[in-house]
Amino acid sequence: MKESSGRRSVLFLILAVAVCIGLGFVLGFLWSALLLALAVMIIKKVNGGPMDGYCMAHLRKQLPLALVGLLFILAGMGGAVYAWMMYKETPVEWPNVIGGVVVAFLGIVIGFYQVFVVVRDACFPEKSALAQSIRSQLEHPDEAPDVVELFSMVDNDIAENGVWFGPLAVGKEWVLGDEASCLARVRGIFYLDEIRRHHSSNGTKSTRILQLILLDDRRQTQTTDFLSPDDLEGAVLYLRECLPDAFYGKKAQMEPLLEQTEEQWYQTEAELAQQRAQREKDKNDFTKHQNTILRRADGSVTSRITLPLLRDTLEECQKSIEETFFLEATQPVLIDDTAYLSLECTAGTALGTQVRLLLTQAPQTGDAAPAQGMQLFAQPEQAMRVMTAWLQRQTLDLTQWTLVSVAGSRFKTNRR
C-alpha cells in the first residue's frame, strides 16, 4: 500500500506543479507558489503516520479532485479575463455577456469549493465526511474518541475480516465505501442500476449509474458508487447474507420506508427486532437438541451441525461428479410407526440439479444391516428443508417418497 501511495503522491505533485504554473499566468506566480506549497503540505499530511490505513487511503483518493478544482478556477478566471479584454476592445451590451460571466463565476466558485473540501479532509481528517459518518454511527457521538481511534476501529475490522467488492469493503462490524456504516445499524440494502441517456447535437451519450445505498436505523443513507456491475451485485449478495433480516430491493423500494412517520418507523423497528430475536432462537433451537452425526464419504465426522455447514456440505457435493454424506441419528427417529436411523444425501453433476435422499430403516433385532429405506429425488432447497427437519427430529411427510431395498449405499427401486 505504501509503495503505491508513494507513486500516487509523485504523480499528484507533478500534476500540481503543471497546474500551478498555468495558474501563475492568471493569478501571478506568487499565488502559484503558495498553491504549490499547499499541495506539498497536503501530500506530507496524508502520507505515513499513525493513520496510514484504509480510511486515510480513502481520503487520498480525493486528492486528484483538488486538481480538478484548480482547473475549474483556471478555466473560470481565464474566461473572465478573456471576457473583460473583449469587452474593453469592442464594448457590447451587458445582457449579451452576462451568460459568460455567470459561467465563469460558477466555475471559480465550484473550483474553490472542491479545493476547500479536499484540503479540509486531507489536513483535518476529523472534519471529513468519512469521520463524521463513523462518529454518527456510535451510540454516543458526542463522546466519540479522536479521529485516530475512529479510523483504527474501521481499519482493524477491515484488515482482519474485510471482503472487497471494488470500492467497498465489508468487515464483521463495519462497511467502508464512500462513507462508513456500522453493520449492526443497517436496516436496508438497496441498489441503483440504470442507464441514463443524454441527447445533444453530437448524438446520444449513455451513462450507467451503479450505486449501493445502505439505510440505517435512523433512516439515514450511505451511498457508494461502483464502476463494475459485478462488484455491485457481489456486494449486495454478500450483505444480504450478512443481514438476512434487512430490507432489500431497488432504490425506488426504499422510498416507502423514508416516508413513514416516526410511529410507523418505530413499529417497523420493533418488527425487525422480533425477526432477529426469532432467528437467533431458531438458531439456538437448531443446535440444542441435536442427536445427529454428520459423516462424510472421506470418513470425517462432526456432531456440531449448523445450517451453514449443512448447506456448504451439500454445495460441495453438487460440484463433484457424485458424492454422499450421512446424517446419522444416535437414537432411531420414529416416522409412521417405522424407526429410521440415517438420512443419506447424494448430489453431484451425475444427478444434474437433483439431490437423492435415502432414509434407512433401523435394523431389526439380529439384522446386521437395514434392509429397506425410503427414497426421494428433490431440488436442493427442498432437500435442505428435509435435512433441517430430520436434524430437529420433526415428523417427515413420506407421501412422495418411494420404498427401496438397501444394500450398503446401493439400492434397487421397489414401488409401493
N, C-alpha and C positions, 0 to 999 in steps of 0.2 A: 504493500500500500504506500509506504514511504517513497519508494523509487518512482512509482507512477505519479505520486503527488509532486515530487521534485520536477518531473518533466512538465507537468501542467503549470507549475509555477514559472518555469523558464519561458514557456510559451506565452503565458499571460503577461510576463514582463516585456517580452519582445513586442507583443501587440500593444501594450500600454505605451511603450516608447513611441511606436509609429503613430498612434492616435494623438498623443500629447504633442508631438512635433506638428501634426496637422492643426491641432487647436492653437498652436503658437502663432500661426499666421492670422488667426482671428482674434484671439484674446490677448496676444502678447506672450513672449517667451518666458516672462516672469511667472505668469499664471500657469503656463505649460510645465515649468519646472516644479511648481508647487503640486500640481496634479500628479506628476511622476513620483514625487516624494511620497505622496499619499498612497499610490499604488504599491510602492516598495514596502511601506508600513503595513499595508493590508496583507501582503504576502508573508511578511515576518510574523504577523499576528496569528494567521491561521495555520502555519506550518509548525509541527512539533509541539512539545509541551504536554502537559497532563491531559489535555482534551483532544489529543490526536487519535480520534476514533471514528466510528460510523457517523455520529451526529455532526462532528466537525467536517467530515468528508462531504456530508450533505450540504453544509454551508459553502464549502469550497466550490461546489458545482455551480454556485450562483455567480462566481467571480466573472465569467465571461459576460454576464448581463451588465456589469459595470461598463465594459467596453461598448456594449450596445447603447447604454445611456449616454456615454461620451459621444458616440456617433450621432445620436439624436441631437445633442447640444450643438455639435459641429455643424450638422445639416441645418438646424434651425437658425443658428447665428449667421451661417453663410447665406441662407435665403434672406434673412432680414437685411444684411449688409447689401446684398445684390439689389433687393427691392428699393432700398434707400438711395443707392447710387443711380438706379434707373429713374427714380422719381426726381432726383436733382438735375439729371441731364434733360429729361423730357417730362416736365410736370404733367401729371394726369389727375383726373378727378379721384378724390379719396375713395368713393364707393367702388371704384374699379380695382383697387389694390387691397381692400380690406380683407378679402378672402386669403390672399397670400400671406398677409401679416398675421392673421389668426392662425394659419397652419404653422408658420414659423414659431409663433409664440407657444403653441401647444407642443411642438417638437422640443423646445427648450425646457418647458415645464416637465414633460414626460421624462426627458433625459435626466434632469436634476433629481427627480423623484426616484428613478431607477438607481442612480448612483448612490443616493442617500440610503436607500433600503439595503443595498449590498454592503456599503461601508458600515452601516449600523450593525448588521448581522455578523460581519466579519470581525469588527473591532469590539463590539459589545454583544456577544452571543446571548447573554442573559435577556436581551430585549428582542431577540429574534422570534419569528412566528413559531419556529420549532420548539424553542424553550418554553414559550407561552403555552403551546399545546400540551407539552409534558406536564407543566405545572398545573394546568387546569384539570388534568386527569386525577390528580392526587386528592385524597379525602379532605385535606386542609390546605388549599392552595396558598393561603396567606402565610403558612408556616413551612413552606417548601424550602428545601436546602438550596445552597448556591448552585450555579449553573454547572460546575464541575461534577457535583454529585448527581444532578439531574441527568446529565448526559451519560454518566457512568452507569446509572441504573439501566438505561436502554442499551448502551453499548455492551455491557456484560451479558445481558439476556440474548442479544442478537449473536454475540460471539459464541455463546455456549449452545444455543438452541435454534439459531436463525436458519430459516429456509428462504431462499431468494427467488423472486419472480420478477426479473427485470429490475425496475427501480424500487420494488417493495420487498421488505424483509419481514417475515413472520416468526416471532420467537414464542416462548412459552407464556410470557406475560405482556409483551409489547408488540405492536405492529409499527414499523418505521417506513414511511413513504415520504410524500411531500410534507406531511406532518406526522406526529406520533399519536397512537391510540392505544389505550390500555384494553387488552382483550376482555377483561372482566366487566368492562363497562359497555362493550359493543352490543347493540340490540338489533342492528340491521345491516345486511350485506347487500349492497345494490351496485349495479353496473350500468354504464352507458357505452353502447357500441353503435354508432350511427355515422352515416356518410352525409356530409353537407356539401352542397354544390353551389358554386358562385359563378354567376353568368356575367360576362363582360364582352366588350367588343372584340377581344382577342380569342374568345371561346369560353368554354366551361371548365372550371377547375374544381376538382373534388378533394375534400379533406375528410379523413376518417378520424373521428373523435373516440378515444378509448379512455374510459375513466372508471375507477373503483371508488365508491362512496360508502364510507362506514358511518352509521348512525349510532350515537351513544345514548346512554340513559338520560341525558339532559336534552335530547333531541338536537344536538349539535352535530355537524357533519365534518368529516375529514376526507378530503378528495385527493387522489393520486392519479396523475396522468401516465398512460402507458403508450409505448410505441409499437409493441407486438401484441396482437390479439391472443396468441398462445400464452403469453405471460399473464395477461388479464384473466383468461379462462382458468389457468392453473392456480392463480391466487384466489379466485372466487371458490373453486372446488376445495382447495385446502382450508380456507377459512370456514366454509360450510361444515367441513369435517371437524374442525376445532370447536365450532359454535353451532351445534345441531339445533338449538332452540331459537336461534336468531331469525328474524325476518329475512327473506331473500327474494330478489327479483330485479326487474329493470328499474331504472331511476324513476320512471313515472309511478311505479308502485310504492314509492316512498312518500309521495305527496299526502295520501290519506293519513299517514302517521304524523306528519308535520302539522296537519290541520286539526288534529284532535285537541279538545280542550284539556285543561290541566286535570280535571276529574277523569276524563276518558283515558288520558295517558297513565294516570295513577292506576286505573283498573287494568290497563294493558300490562303495566309493570308487574302487578300482582299475579296476573295470569302466567307471565313468563317465569316468575319466581316459583309458582306452583309446578310448572312443567319441569323446571330444573330440579326441584326437590323430588318429584316423582321419578325422574330419570335416575337420580342418584339412588333412590330407594330401590328401583328395579335392578340397578347395577349391583347393589349390595345383596338383594334377594337372589340374584342370579348365581352368585358365588357362595352364598351362605350355606345352602342345604344340598350342595352337590355331593353325590356319592358316585362319581364317574371318573374314569381314567381315559385320557386321550393317548392312543397308541398309534405311532406312525409306522409305515412299512419298513423303515430302517431300524426299528426296534426302540426308538426314543419314546419315553413315557413322561407324562405330566398329569398331575391332578389339579393344578391351578389353571382352570379353563375359563377364559374370558371371551366375550363376543368378538373383540378384535382378533384374538388368537385364532378363534374358530374360523372367522372369515378369511384371515391370511392363509390358514392351512388349506382351506378349500380353493382359494385362488392359486396357490402353488400347485395343487394337484391338477387344476384346469390347464396350466401351462405345460404340463408333462404330456406324454403320449397316453398314459393311463396309470393312475396311482390311487391307492386306497389307504384310508385311515379308519380307525375304530374308536367308537365311544362306548367303553365297556363299563357297565354298571356293577358296583361292588355287591349290590343286592338286586335280585330279579325285580323287574317292573311288570306289574300286572295290567294287561290290556285285554278287555273282552274275555276275561276268565283264563287267559293264557299268559304264562310268565315268559318274559323276554329278557335276555341278558346283555345283548350287544347291538349297537347300530353301526353297520358298516357303510361307509361312504366312498364311492368310487367316482372319479372325474378325470377328464383328460381330452385331448384332441380326438382320440378314437371314438369318444361318445358325443362329439360335437358340443353343443351348448348344454346338454343334459347332465344331470348328476344321478347316479344309480344308488339308491338307498336300500339296504337289506337289514331287516330286523330279524335277528336269530333267536330262536326259542331257547329257553334254558333247558339243558339236557335232563332227560328223565332219570330217575334213580337207576344207577347201574350203567347208564349210557356213557360212552367215552366222549361223545361229541353230539351237538344238536343235529337233529335230522331234518328239520323244516324251518322255514322263515317266511317273512312277508317282504315283497319287493315292490319298489315304486321308482319310476323314472320321472324326475322333476327338474324344473328350471332352478337355477342357483338360489333365487330369493325364496322359493317355496322350500327348497332343501334347508336353507338357513332357519326357516320357521320350524321345520320338523325337528332339526337338531336342537334348537333352543328349547322346544317343548320337551324333548327327551331328557335334556340336562336338568330341567326343572321338574322332571318326573310327572309331567302332565299327561293326561289320557289322550292318545292319538286316535284320530279318525282313520280307520283302516279300510274304509269303504272302497277306495280306488286302488288299494294295494292288491298284489297277486301272491297267492301261496306258491312257494317254490321249495324244491328239495335242496338241501345244503350239503355240500361236500367240500369242506375247507372254505376257500374263497370262491370255488367254482360251483355253479348250481344250474339246474335244468328246470325250465318253467313248467309248472303244472297249474292249469286254470281251475279255479274252484267251480 
